[in-house]
């Protein structure tokens, strides 16, 4: 389940403040989710909105101006996998992720 799918859920159900994920499906209630999985994942509207804001901030960052340690921290926060932790490798992977997010925002997937 992607955060975009969860964001879409909250867009479709504006009164909902939480949703439960089990077996790659979303449920309105914990009980319904627990009928599928003993440990459903709980998502809150606040989490998803914070993630959207972080994503927008990342899109606006000038990655080439960052130091290797800053790039490494960003890569970990965004779960970007690299073969090594060299600045050039991190920069290339993060630029790819940034371009991917820019494309999503431009296509309307990252809009409010």
SVG drawing of the C-alpha trace seen along z (x, -y; Angstrom):
<svg xmlns="http://www.w3.org/2000/svg" viewBox="-17 -24 49 37">
<polyline fill="none" stroke="black" stroke-width="0.4" points="0.0,0.0 1.5,-3.3 1.0,-6.6 -0.6,-8.0 -3.3,-5.3 -3.8,-6.2 -3.9,-9.9 -6.6,-9.0 -8.6,-7.3 -8.5,-10.4 -9.5,-12.5 -12.5,-10.2 -13.5,-10.1 -12.9,-13.7 -14.5,-12.9 -12.1,-10.0 -9.1,-10.7 -7.6,-7.2 -7.6,-4.1 -6.3,-0.6 -4.3,1.4 -4.4,5.2 -3.5,7.5 -3.0,4.5 -6.5,3.3 -7.9,0.4 -10.5,0.6 -12.6,-2.1 -12.4,-0.2 -9.8,1.7 -12.2,4.6 -12.7,5.0 -9.0,4.9 -8.3,7.4 -10.7,9.9 -8.0,10.1 -4.8,9.6 -3.8,9.8 -1.6,6.7 -3.1,4.2 -1.2,1.0 -2.9,-2.2 -2.6,-5.3 -3.7,-8.8 -4.7,-11.7 -2.0,-13.8 0.8,-11.3 -0.2,-11.3 -0.4,-15.1 3.0,-15.5 4.4,-13.0 3.0,-15.1 4.5,-18.3 7.9,-16.5 7.7,-15.3 7.0,-18.8 9.9,-20.2 12.2,-17.5 11.2,-18.4 12.3,-22.0 15.7,-21.2 18.9,-21.9 20.5,-18.5 23.8,-19.5 24.4,-22.0 24.2,-19.4 27.1,-17.7 27.6,-13.9 26.3,-13.5 23.1,-15.5 22.6,-13.4 23.0,-10.2 20.5,-11.4 17.9,-12.3 18.5,-8.9 17.7,-7.1 14.7,-9.2 13.3,-8.5 14.3,-4.9 16.4,-5.4 18.8,-2.5 22.3,-2.9 25.2,-0.6 27.5,-2.7 27.4,-6.0 29.6,-8.0 28.4,-11.6 28.0,-11.0 26.0,-7.8 23.7,-9.4 23.2,-12.5 22.3,-10.4 19.8,-8.3 18.2,-11.3 18.0,-13.3 16.2,-10.3 13.8,-10.2 13.3,-14.0 12.5,-13.9 10.0,-11.1 8.3,-13.2 8.3,-16.3 6.7,-14.3 4.0,-13.1 3.3,-16.6 3.1,-17.9 0.7,-15.1 -1.6,-16.1 -0.8,-13.2 0.8,-15.4 -1.7,-18.1 -4.0,-19.0"/>
</svg>
